[in-house]
Amino acid sequence: MTPHHSNGTTVRPATEADLPELAALDAAHTKHAVGSAQRTENEIRIEWKAPTFHPETDTRVVLNRAGRIIGWCEVYDSPPHTRLKSRLRVHPRLEQPQVIRQLVAWAIERARNAVRKAPEGERVILTQGSYCSTTPHTDCLLSAGFSYVRSFLRMRIEMRERPMPPEWPNGFSMRPLVPGQDDRAAVRDAFRDHWGFVETPFEEDLEEWKQWIHEDEDFDTDLWFLAFDGDEIAGFCQCYPTVGDDPRIGLVDELGVRRPWRGKGLATALLRHAFRTFYDRGKPIVELGVDAESPTGATRLYEKAGMSPVWTDNVYELELRPGSL
């Protein structure tokens, strides 16, 4: 593809060779916005291996006259193509509204190409997050027709002493995930109540999940906990050993309990088990993300466990096609 030149900048798809620079840009953006890096180069590389993601069509970078990447946008487009997600990063010291506008306009154009693939009559939207402190980004989204729809909180606990062991509900057992044996663990229905949930082909989700299990150099089976009621999975807690470049922090990436087993204290037990595991690994800080309006009451659960919000990521939405069903 021939690079596009505008206002002294160059716009082109990102390539694998760009990954180190993209990781540095991502870290600079999030450190400026929320005080810490949120993704590593390794995490970005694994995300790009998703079967539905193609850098040539799903990314754009903006380079300045010196050839330095100063802006970057990704669009994630998976079946059934009704809810496309995008992520935008700009260098804080080189942040220019026109760079953000270029990338937002590209994301909209890329997303519109997917509308024809969505089921007839279903609403199609594009979402993009903007940290509460990144005002120029938010302004560009609003001027492009996006509307605010939701906030997600980053919550944290800083443990000064070893947490007490969790209290498991009677009859439940817990063990780490076993790759190969638990790859097809049925846990997706734990998130059916969550905002933005879209039913996607199981085999496609499985292939994406396997990318993390089998190819992520930071993946650790001892940090993925499965809670059982007899032989059936009742809940799970998927943790990640790092958050950006801060070795003190561990991440609870996903925590879910399936509907029949909610209200029994299982989520709290899984969370406290994660706290204790991270503390024993020399990570006294644990973070997680949660929908500020979670219908399952997750925010209250985390607050009762000693966590508190540290920053907010607001989600904006652009309707590409109204639904008629």
KEVEXFI-646810 format. One record per residue (C-alpha): residue in one letter; y, z negated, x negated. Coordinates in steps of 0.25 Angstrom, whole numbers, plus 5000, padded with zeros to 4 digits. Layout:
residues N
aYZX ...
END
This chain:
residues 325
m500050005000 t501450044995 p502349914993 h503549915002 h504849884996 s505949815004 n507249745000 g506749734985 t505449684989 t504049744989 v503049715001 r501549744999 p500149685002 a499749564994 t498549584985 e497549494978 a498349504965 d499449434972 l498649314976 p499249224964 e500649264968 l500449244983 a499849104981 a501049064972 l501949124983 d501149044994 a501348914986 a502848934984 h503048964999 t502248845004 k502848744993 h504248784997 a503848775012 v502948655013 g502948594999 s501548634994 a500748754992 q499748785003 r498748894998 t498148934984 e497849074979 n496449044981 e496649014996 i497449144998 r496349224991 i495349175001 e496249195013 w496349345008 k494849355008 a494749335023 p494049465029 t495249495038 f496249485028 h496749605019 p497949585010 e498249735010 t498549725025 d498749575028 t499749535017 r501149575012 v501949525000 v503349544996 l503749554982 n505149544976 r505749644966 a505049564954 g503649584961 r503549444965 i502849414978 i503949334987 g503349355000 w501949365006 c501349375020 e499949385026 v499349415039 y498049365044 d497449465055 s496049425060 p495249465072 p495549465084 h496949495078 t497749415089 r498349305079 l498749355066 k499249255056 s500249275044 r500749195032 l502049225025 r502449175011 v503749195003 h504249134990 p505249024993 r506249054982 l506149204985 e506149195000 q506949305007 p506949325022 q506749475021 v505449445013 i504949355025 r505449465035 q504649565027 l503349485028 v503449445042 a503749585046 w502549635039 a501649525045 i502049565059 e501749715056 r500449675050 a500149595062 r500449695072 n499449785066 a498349695071 v498849685086 r497949815089 k496749735084 a496949615093 p496149615106 e496849685118 g497749585126 e497749475116 r499049415110 v499249445095 i500149365087 l500549345072 t500849205067 q501549155054 g501849025049 s503148975043 y503248835036 c504348755043 s505248755031 t505148905029 t506348945038 p506549085033 h505149125036 t505249055050 d506549135053 c505849265049 l504749245058 l505649205070 s506449325068 a505249415067 g504849365081 f503849255078 s503949125086 y503548985082 v502248945088 r501648825080 s501748725069 f500648685059 l500748555052 r500348525038 m499848385038 r499448295026 i498948155022 e499148095009 m498047995006 r498347874997 e496947814998 r495547865001 p495447885016 m494347815024 p493147895028 p493147965041 e492447905053 w491548015058 p491248015073 n489747965077 g488748075075 f489548175066 s489248215052 m490048285042 r489748375030 p490448485021 l490248625024 v489148695018 p489448845015 g488348935020 q487848835030 d489148805037 d489948935035 r489748965050 a490148825055 a490648835069 v492048775068 r493048875073 d493048815087 a493648695082 f494948775081 r494948845095 d495948745100 h496948775089 w498248855090 g498048995086 f496548995086 v495949135088 e494449165089 t494049255077 p492749315074 f491849205068 e491249295057 e492649335052 d493049185052 l491749155044 e492049255034 e493349205031 w492849065031 k491849105021 q492949155012 w493449005010 i492048945009 h491449044999 e492649104991 d493648994991 e493648924977 d494248804983 f493248794994 d492548664995 t491348635005 d491548485003 l492948505010 w492448565023 f491848465032 l490948485044 a490748385055 f489448385063 d488948335076 g487548345074 d487348495069 e488548545075 i489948555068 a490948475075 g492148485066 f492548525052 c493648495041 q493848615032 c494648565019 y495248635007 p495348564994 t496748614990 v498148644996 g498948734988 d499148684974 d499148534977 p497848464972 r498148334980 i497948404993 g496748445002 l496748525014 v496048505028 d496048655031 e495348645045 l494948525053 g494248555066 v493348485077 r492648565087 r492948535102 p491748455106 w491948355095 r493448335095 g493948195098 k492848125091 g493648095078 l492948205070 a494248275065 t494748145060 a493448115053 l493448255046 l494948235042 r494748105036 h493548155029 a494348265023 f495448165019 r494448075011 t493748195005 f495148244999 y495548114995 d494248094987 r494548224980 g495848184975 k496648244986 p497448134993 i498248235002 v497648315013 e498348415022 l498048505034 g498748595044 v498748575059 d499348635071 a500548545075 e500148565090 s498648555088 p497948545101 t496848465095 g497748355091 a497448375076 t498948335071 r498748195077 l497348185071 y497948215057 e499148125059 k498148005063 a497348035050 g498648015042 m499148155040 s500648195042 p501348335043 v501948385030 w502448525034 t502448625046 d502048775047 n502548845059 v501848965065 y502549075071 e501949185080 l502349335083 e501649395095 l501249535091 r500549565105 p500649485118 g499349455125 s498949505138 l497649435141 
END
